[in-house]
Amino acid sequence: MGIVVGIITLLVVLGAIFVLTQQNTRQTGDVALRAERLLMRIVTPTGKGDIGEPTWFGLTIRKLAHIAEFGALGLAAGVVSAHLLGTGPIPWATSSGLCFVASFADELHKHFVPGRHFDAQDMVLDAAGYLPATTLVALIALLLS
């Protein structure tokens, strides 16, 4: 049962990344603005703040989303790899490699979306999400084995 849930989760996350990438720059800006407003309501008592300003280490919500999206992908890929391949470096490398390929495909996809472009910095942010996630899953799998 766990492997089925893992595969479904992996496919849902990949689908969500594809849908978000398919959006043009105006649409992604609108989504980022709504997310930023929601976060401001959560983290500040008044719900007000500097919308559109860098939020964390000079990164906007739009850029930070890469870490979150690919972190979720890394968790799902790590769980599936651990179920199928067990523990050790092979499942970790497999799940991390899958995430790298997805990150590259995501950036390549942007090249064909009007107003968007391939951005290597986004791949670094993607890795900042999936590498800790795949490593965490691999360590937990090792501890539980």
PyMOL commands that set and color helices and strands:
alter all, ss='L'
color gray80, all
select helices_A, chain A and resi 2-22+25-43+61-85+89-111+120-144
alter helices_A, ss='H'
color red, helices_A
deselect
rebuild
show_as cartoon
